[in-house]
Amino acid sequence: SITKERTEVILQGTSSQDPNDPTAVWEEFEFKCKPGDLRRRPCLISPYHYRLDWLMWFAAFQTYEQNEWIIHLAGKLLAQEEETLSLLATNPFAGREPP
């Protein structure tokens, strides 16, 4: 069945020294085909999907404890691991200090 609403997992990072600071600027890691920026043209790939984008969709139906791979993904993004970043459409921290 198809639902009328879609819950999304959004991964963000900040360069702020204090992430709890209300003035901290949070920047989103954009995926290649996962819904995100409403101004971006939708991705159309058939008959296959980008695996990570597809897994992110299903992760939104559960908790992070049920999807431990998200914790590892976040760690690799914090470490700015090139292999992991190549799976994403954009890295908001490219050429800067890691988040």
Residue frames relative to the residue before (quaternion, step in Angstrom):
aa qw qx qy qz dx dy dz
S 1.0000 0.0000 0.0000 0.0000 0.00 0.00 0.00
I 0.3404 -0.7150 0.5757 0.2037 3.54 -1.25 0.42
T 0.3282 -0.7495 0.5438 0.1867 3.56 -0.91 0.91
K 0.5284 -0.6359 0.4614 0.3217 3.57 -1.21 0.45
E 0.7456 0.2746 -0.1722 0.5823 3.58 1.20 -0.51
R 0.1807 -0.7756 0.5967 0.0989 3.54 -1.16 0.64
T 0.2592 -0.7498 0.5950 0.1286 3.54 -0.72 1.14
E 0.1245 -0.8071 0.5755 0.0436 3.59 -0.93 0.88
V 0.3261 -0.6731 0.6236 0.2274 3.53 -1.21 0.65
I 0.0782 -0.7927 0.6045 0.0128 3.57 -0.78 1.04
L 0.1859 -0.7735 0.5987 0.0936 3.57 -0.83 1.04
Q 0.0134 0.7988 -0.5981 0.0639 3.55 -0.76 1.11
G 0.1283 -0.7655 0.6239 0.0916 3.52 -1.31 0.39
T 0.1744 -0.7741 0.5977 0.1145 3.55 -1.27 0.34
S 0.3948 -0.6982 0.5500 0.2327 3.53 -1.22 0.60
S 0.4430 0.7115 -0.4374 0.3260 3.56 1.30 -0.07
Q 0.5030 -0.6475 0.4846 0.3049 3.56 -1.03 0.77
D 0.7604 0.2203 -0.1268 0.5976 3.57 1.18 -0.63
P 0.2625 -0.8084 0.5033 0.1556 3.61 -0.14 1.21
N 0.6388 0.5226 -0.3310 0.4575 3.60 1.22 -0.33
D 0.4609 0.6742 -0.4447 0.3677 3.58 1.30 -0.11
P 0.4702 -0.6988 0.4562 0.2873 3.63 -0.74 0.98
T 0.6762 0.4761 -0.3046 0.4725 3.62 1.17 -0.38
A 0.4104 0.7104 -0.4753 0.3179 3.60 1.29 0.01
V 0.2917 -0.7467 0.5759 0.1607 3.57 -0.98 0.91
W 0.1629 -0.7876 0.5915 0.0571 3.55 -0.69 1.14
E 0.1329 -0.8000 0.5842 0.0327 3.56 -0.88 1.02
E 0.3952 -0.7557 0.4878 0.1864 3.55 -0.91 1.01
F 0.3627 -0.6615 0.6108 0.2404 3.51 -1.16 0.76
E 0.2383 -0.7988 0.5420 0.1064 3.59 -0.56 1.17
F 0.3046 -0.7496 0.5648 0.1624 3.57 -0.92 0.95
K 0.6471 -0.5621 0.3569 0.3714 3.56 -1.22 0.47
C 0.8404 0.0926 -0.0221 0.5335 3.59 0.88 -0.86
K 0.4926 0.6495 -0.4398 0.3769 3.58 1.23 -0.13
P 0.5480 -0.6077 0.4382 0.3721 3.62 -0.91 0.73
G 0.1200 0.7848 -0.5956 0.1227 3.55 -1.01 0.82
D 0.8304 0.1143 -0.0263 0.5446 3.55 -0.48 -1.24
L 0.3939 -0.7516 0.4832 0.2155 3.58 -0.61 1.14
R 0.6363 0.5243 -0.3314 0.4586 3.60 1.21 -0.34
R 0.5882 0.5808 -0.3605 0.4322 3.59 1.28 -0.20
R 0.5148 -0.6312 0.4869 0.3155 3.56 -1.04 0.80
P 0.5010 -0.6559 0.4624 0.3240 3.62 -0.91 0.83
C 0.4498 -0.6732 0.5292 0.2539 3.51 -1.15 0.73
L 0.0513 -0.7843 0.6176 0.0297 3.56 -1.02 0.77
I 0.1240 0.7671 -0.6133 0.1416 3.53 -0.51 1.24
S 0.0876 0.7959 -0.5911 0.0971 3.54 -0.70 1.03
P 0.6198 -0.1819 -0.7629 -0.0282 1.64 -1.96 1.49
Y 0.6145 0.5757 -0.3434 0.4161 3.62 1.24 0.03
H 0.3022 -0.7178 0.5956 0.1969 3.55 -1.35 0.30
Y 0.5125 -0.5452 0.5312 0.3975 3.53 -1.29 0.26
R 0.4868 -0.7247 0.4070 0.2686 3.57 -0.53 1.20
L 0.6810 0.4853 -0.3057 0.4552 3.61 0.82 -0.94
D 0.6414 0.5198 -0.3225 0.4630 3.59 0.94 -0.83
W 0.6509 0.5194 -0.2985 0.4663 3.56 1.01 -0.87
L 0.6569 0.5048 -0.3058 0.4692 3.60 0.97 -0.87
M 0.6196 0.5453 -0.3414 0.4496 3.59 1.05 -0.74
W 0.6114 0.5522 -0.3474 0.4478 3.58 1.04 -0.73
F 0.7184 0.4329 -0.2546 0.4813 3.59 0.84 -0.96
A 0.5844 0.5787 -0.3753 0.4275 3.61 1.11 -0.54
A 0.6095 0.5764 -0.3482 0.4184 3.59 1.13 -0.59
F 0.6387 0.5283 -0.3253 0.4551 3.59 1.22 -0.34
Q 0.7531 0.3218 -0.1637 0.5500 3.58 1.29 -0.27
T 0.5788 -0.5582 0.4495 0.3890 3.57 -1.32 -0.16
Y 0.6383 -0.5236 0.3842 0.4133 3.57 -1.24 0.27
E 0.5753 0.5769 -0.3850 0.4336 3.61 1.16 -0.45
Q 0.6815 0.4579 -0.2780 0.4986 3.56 1.14 -0.58
N 0.7460 0.2709 -0.1576 0.5876 3.58 1.32 -0.23
E 0.0788 -0.8547 0.5125 0.0265 3.57 0.60 1.17
W 0.5460 0.6308 -0.3982 0.3814 3.60 1.14 -0.47
I 0.5761 0.5850 -0.3859 0.4206 3.63 1.14 -0.50
I 0.6168 0.5342 -0.3432 0.4653 3.60 1.05 -0.74
H 0.6627 0.4926 -0.2990 0.4783 3.59 0.95 -0.86
L 0.6231 0.5329 -0.3322 0.4663 3.59 1.03 -0.79
A 0.6552 0.5079 -0.3120 0.4642 3.60 0.89 -0.90
G 0.6440 0.5253 -0.3187 0.4558 3.59 0.98 -0.81
K 0.6669 0.4899 -0.2981 0.4758 3.57 0.99 -0.83
L 0.6297 0.5101 -0.3355 0.4803 3.60 1.09 -0.62
L 0.6382 0.5194 -0.3226 0.4678 3.59 1.03 -0.76
A 0.6933 0.4522 -0.2578 0.4983 3.56 1.11 -0.73
Q 0.3531 -0.7605 0.4692 0.2771 3.59 1.35 -0.12
E 0.1630 0.8087 -0.5403 0.1661 3.57 0.95 0.92
E 0.4750 -0.7290 0.4236 0.2519 3.57 -0.56 1.21
E 0.6425 0.5311 -0.3346 0.4395 3.60 0.93 -0.83
T 0.6737 0.4777 -0.2879 0.4848 3.56 1.00 -0.83
L 0.6572 0.5174 -0.3134 0.4496 3.59 0.92 -0.87
S 0.6020 0.5718 -0.3626 0.4233 3.60 1.13 -0.53
L 0.6132 0.5511 -0.3431 0.4500 3.60 1.25 -0.31
L 0.6728 0.4873 -0.2769 0.4829 3.57 1.29 -0.29
A 0.5578 -0.5984 0.4573 0.3488 3.56 -1.27 0.39
T 0.8127 0.0116 0.0278 0.5820 3.58 0.94 -0.87
N 0.2010 -0.7191 0.6499 0.1419 3.51 -1.30 0.53
P 0.3058 -0.7905 0.4966 0.1869 3.62 -0.29 1.18
F 0.7050 0.4435 -0.2615 0.4878 3.61 1.23 -0.27
A 0.3028 0.7657 -0.5129 0.2427 3.60 1.22 0.35
G 0.8305 0.1684 -0.1531 0.5084 3.56 -0.87 1.02
R 0.6839 0.4142 -0.2795 0.5316 3.59 1.27 0.19
E 0.6825 -0.4282 0.3770 0.4569 3.52 -1.33 -0.04
P 0.5538 -0.6063 0.4373 0.3669 3.61 -1.04 0.65
P 0.6047 -0.5723 0.4017 0.3814 3.58 -1.17 0.46
